[in-house]
Amino acid sequence: MSKNLLILGGLEEFVPLTVLAASRGIRPVVVDGYPGAPAKRKALSLGGAAYDVDVRDAEAVAEIAHREKAGAITTAYSDLLLECMVRIADLAQLPCHLTPAQLPWYRDKLTTNRTCEELGIPTPGSALLTKDFKNEDLAGLAFPMVIKPVDMYGSRGLSIVRTPGEIRERFDECCSTSPQKKILAEEYADGFEFNVQCWVRHGKVHVLGLADREKTAHNATDIPLSTRNVYPSRLIRYVYAPALDALTRYIGRTGQKEGPLSMQFYWSKDKGFMVGEIAARFLGYEHELIEYACGFSIEELLLAAAFEDGALDGLLASGDPFGSSCAAVVYFHGRDGFIADAAPMRDAFADPAVVYSRLFYREGERIGSPQTKPYVARCYVRGADRAEVDAATGRILARAEVLDKAGRNLLYPNIPGDYGCL
């Protein structure tokens, strides 16, 4: 097998994979539509190759795979990248953990919901709507509801609605970036929210990490913002078994035998477990936390799947999803305005518990409405246990500010989860 690895995606999160591949004598070939992307620069510095090609152009990328004699293809962290990889692998005849026929189970939210219903896996009630929908199409469903494009992920186009009229008012905005121009209206799930990341090996689900997904509301119509994810979950003893059972049943239906698998889900004492979304990839901006808290390296797993299959079993036995320590990512979002002073945020990130931080905007830049970048800022916090991570989070939140010229803090509230009811 040629030791050339085709990596889809050139942003910052792919740099460690690019470096690890080169360190193992595997030549990285990074493809990304953004000129000068960090992983592409790194690949070139390490003797690899880089192409400024849109990953959605499957035929062009498949041609690159042939030209570079790629022996394997990999990606992570994005549903779009996953879909592109599956289609490119099929064209280029490269190994892949999914086939194009399996994609709807992981890319179409309605297919996910209906499959869960067939399998008896709890999920919020939902209806597929076109612009001319009738009120009776929502029969049996309860408001408030969340509307979302049926073919999009990444929290784009989501909003909370309380009447059929509000759905009609927001229909065009909801699916403005969706090719299908259909929306999914889904009952709003309350209770605690979680992320779980796994690896499927020989048809068996191995849990790598399970996190609390904490959110903070800033107005009545928008979905609460994701503000902190913590591995391992404080409630892992309640949700580990039902999450593993749901994913085991789901891949039994989809036929996935290998590769990454993740799920966002809900749980409460009175309503129990409920699936939100299922994807055949890892979750961006938090996969590092699994290594910090649970000992599993996502880059090692991806590289082993590409070229060192025999190493996978050892890697899957090397960590502990219940965590030997604790790690969190703290996300900061902001309202529109020009940033005059970000020094308080930089000072907050100087906390000794912070192992990585990034401020996405510079002084003089406008945040925009909606926010033009993924976050205003984010940081990773690590501690010996949950108490240390919670204390560090509190210190950071007490100091973090991004100020405009009038001295107004442009950051939205960031409120850690409340577990006092358990």
Secondary structure, 3 states (H helix, E strand, C coil): CCCEEEEECCCHHHHHHHHHHHHCCCEEEEEECCCCCHHHHHHHHCCCEEEECCCCCHHHHHHHHHHCCCCEEECCECHHHHHHHHHHHHHHCCCCCCCHHHCHHHHCHHHHHHHHHHHCCCCCCEEEECCCCCHHHHCCCCCCEEEEECCCCCCCCCEEECCHHHHHHHHHHHCCCCCCCCEEEEECCCCEEEEEEEEEECCEEEEEEEEEEEEECCCCCCCCEEEEEEECCCCHHHHHHHHHHHHHHHHHHHCCCCEEEEEEEEEECCCEEEEEEEECCCECCCHHHHHHHHCCCHHHHHHHHHHCHHHHHHHHCCCCCCCCCEEEEEEECECCCECCECHHHHHHCCCCCEEEEEECCCCCCECCCCCCCCCCEEEEEEECCHHHHHHHHHHHHHHCCCECCCCCECECCCCCCCCCCC
